[in-house]
């Protein structure tokens, strides 16, 4: 028989410890060999957040495209203009482009060029005919028209300026980017200005062409500017 008194106190330190004294095993102990994983890092702040994703379904979402990376149309797509006065969104003056040329300067430039070309044409015709005769006058007029067409086409395709435009400090620029007119644009502009007057309308065509530009918004384009997609700006 046991001599231990079951009702007596348990020996000090003996028996099962109470549950409130149990401790979790330390990280790295045999019962937890890999340790407790560290908490996840905090979410990135406003400067570390990933860039916003481009909208799906647009024309720039194809893999590897500019829009797939940045969510914006490529440079030079469509019209690069910020809105100008009275313009619809997507139109306006080219960034950094000078202001539009004034009407007095534009008209004076045309007159300087036209009168100068007509004087040269008349001098040429005088070598072969008398200007007081109908044939001489008509010949000088038609020659002047033809010379003006060639003169303006060549001059504008070079740097956007004729002699008259240089004197009046205006130039012709491409509406798309403000650069000097391309060869095609320069010749189209010159042909649309001269050919109707030469073929059918005489001097009536030029007032119609000019008045169209007076009422055009926001670029003050005459019909020959519309055809060539050009605009007249100041160089002052």
C-alpha positions in Angstrom: 0.0 0.0 0.0 1.1 3.6 -0.7 1.9 5.8 2.2 1.1 8.9 0.2 -1.9 10.8 1.5 -4.2 11.6 -1.5 -5.7 14.6 0.3 -2.3 16.1 1.0 -0.7 18.9 -1.0 1.2 18.1 -4.1 4.9 18.4 -4.0 6.3 21.7 -5.0 7.1 21.8 -8.7 5.5 18.5 -9.2 2.4 17.6 -11.2 1.0 19.2 -14.4 1.4 22.9 -14.6 -1.7 25.1 -15.1 -2.6 26.1 -18.6 -1.9 29.8 -18.0 1.7 29.0 -17.5 2.1 27.2 -20.8 4.3 29.1 -23.4 4.3 28.7 -27.2 7.4 27.2 -28.6 10.0 29.7 -29.6 10.7 30.2 -33.3 13.3 27.9 -34.6 12.8 25.2 -32.0 12.2 21.6 -33.1 8.5 22.1 -32.9 8.7 25.2 -35.1 11.9 24.6 -37.2 11.3 27.4 -39.8 10.1 30.1 -37.5 7.1 32.3 -37.9 7.0 34.0 -41.3 7.5 37.8 -41.2 4.4 40.0 -41.7 3.8 41.2 -45.3 5.3 44.6 -46.1 2.9 47.6 -45.9 1.2 48.7 -49.1 3.1 51.0 -51.4 2.6 54.7 -50.8 1.3 57.1 -53.4 4.7 57.4 -55.0 5.4 53.7 -55.0 2.1 52.6 -56.4 2.1 50.9 -59.9 1.1 53.2 -62.8 -2.6 53.1 -63.7 -3.6 50.6 -66.3 -4.7 51.9 -69.7 -8.3 51.5 -70.6 -9.1 48.4 -72.5 -10.8 48.2 -75.8 -9.2 51.3 -77.4 -7.0 51.5 -80.5 -3.7 51.4 -78.4 -4.2 48.2 -76.4 -2.4 45.8 -78.6 0.6 44.1 -77.0 3.7 46.1 -77.2 1.9 49.3 -78.4 2.5 52.7 -76.9 -0.9 52.7 -75.3 -0.5 49.3 -73.8 2.5 50.6 -71.8 1.4 54.2 -71.0 -2.3 54.4 -71.7 -2.0 57.3 -74.1 -2.0 57.8 -77.9 1.5 57.9 -79.5 3.0 61.3 -80.2 1.8 63.0 -83.3 -1.4 61.0 -83.5 -4.3 63.0 -84.9 -4.3 66.7 -84.1 -1.6 67.7 -81.6 -3.2 71.0 -80.7 -4.5 72.2 -77.4 -7.9 73.9 -77.7 -7.6 77.4 -79.1 -10.1 80.3 -78.9 -13.4 79.2 -80.3 -12.0 75.8 -81.3 -13.5 72.4 -80.7 -11.5 70.0 -78.5 -8.5 68.6 -80.4 -7.9 71.8 -82.4 -6.2 75.0 -81.7 -2.8 76.7 -82.3 0.3 74.5 -82.5 2.2 74.6 -79.2 4.8 77.4 -79.6 3.4 78.6 -82.9 3.3 82.4 -83.4 0.0 84.2 -83.5 -2.0 84.2 -86.7 -1.0 86.8 -89.3 -3.1 90.0 -89.4 -5.3 90.7 -92.4 -3.6 94.0 -93.3 -0.3 92.2 -93.5 -1.6 89.3 -95.4 -3.4 91.5 -98.0 -0.3 93.8 -98.4 1.9 90.7 -98.9 -0.4 89.4 -101.7 -0.5 92.8 -103.4 3.3 93.2 -103.3 3.8 89.8 -104.8 1.0 90.1 -107.4 1.9 93.6 -108.6 5.6 92.7 -108.8 4.9 89.6 -110.9 2.5 91.5 -113.2 5.2 94.2 -113.8 7.7 91.5 -114.8 5.1 89.8 -117.0 4.2 93.1 -118.7 7.9 93.8 -119.3 8.3 90.4 -121.0 5.2 90.9 -123.2 6.4 94.4 -124.3 9.2 92.7 -126.0 6.8 91.1 -128.4 3.5 93.0 -128.3 1.9 96.3 -127.5 0.0 96.4 -124.1 -2.5 98.9 -125.6 -3.7 96.1 -127.8 -6.1 93.5 -126.5 -3.8 90.6 -127.4 -0.9 92.3 -125.6 -3.0 93.1 -122.5 -4.5 89.6 -122.3 -1.2 88.0 -122.9 0.4 89.9 -120.1 -2.4 89.0 -117.7 -2.3 85.3 -118.5 1.5 85.3 -118.3 1.4 87.0 -115.0 -1.1 84.4 -113.6 1.1 81.6 -114.8 4.3 83.2 -113.4 2.6 83.9 -110.0 1.5 80.2 -109.7 5.1 79.0 -110.3 6.6 81.8 -108.2 4.4 81.1 -105.1 4.7 77.3 -105.4 8.5 77.5 -105.4 8.8 80.1 -102.7 6.4 78.5 -100.3 7.9 75.1 -100.6 11.3 76.5 -99.7 10.5 78.3 -96.4 6.8 79.3 -96.4 7.5 82.9 -97.5 7.4 84.9 -100.6 9.0 88.4 -101.0 5.8 90.1 -100.0 5.4 87.8 -96.9 9.0 88.5 -95.8 8.4 92.2 -96.0 5.1 92.0 -94.1 6.5 89.5 -91.5 4.1 86.7 -92.1 4.6 83.1 -93.4 2.7 80.1 -94.4 2.8 77.1 -92.1 1.4 73.6 -92.0 -1.6 73.5 -89.8 -0.6 70.1 -88.4 2.7 71.1 -86.8 3.6 74.7 -87.8 6.4 73.6 -90.1 7.1 75.1 -93.5 4.7 73.8 -96.2 5.6 70.5 -97.9 6.1 70.7 -101.7 2.6 69.2 -102.3 0.9 71.7 -99.9 2.8 74.7 -101.5 1.7 73.8 -105.0 -1.8 73.0 -104.0 -2.2 76.3 -102.2 -0.8 78.2 -105.2 -2.9 76.3 -107.7 -6.2 76.8 -105.8 -5.4 80.5 -105.5 -4.6 81.1 -109.2 -6.3 78.4 -111.3 -9.9 79.5 -110.8 -9.1 83.1 -111.6 -7.1 81.9 -114.7 -9.7 79.5 -116.0 -13.2 80.9 -115.4 -13.7 83.6 -112.7 -11.2 86.3 -113.4 -10.6 88.7 -110.6 -13.9 87.7 -109.0 -12.4 84.6 -107.5 -10.0 86.3 -105.2 -12.5 88.4 -103.2 -14.6 85.2 -102.7 -11.5 83.3 -101.6 -10.4 86.1 -99.2 -13.8 86.6 -97.6 -14.0 82.9 -96.8 -11.0 83.4 -94.6 -12.5 86.4 -92.9 -15.4 84.3 -91.5 -13.4 81.1 -90.9 -12.8 80.2 -87.3 -10.4 79.8 -85.5 -7.6 79.8 -88.1 -8.8 82.4 -90.6 -8.1 80.0 -93.5 -9.0 81.1 -97.0 -10.1 78.4 -99.5 -6.6 77.9 -100.8 -5.4 77.4 -97.1 -8.2 74.9 -96.5 -7.2 72.9 -99.7 -3.5 72.8 -98.7 -4.2 72.5 -94.9 -2.0 75.5 -94.2 -2.3 78.6 -92.0 -0.7 82.1 -92.2 1.2 83.1 -89.0 3.2 86.1 -87.9 7.0 86.1 -87.8 7.3 89.5 -86.0 
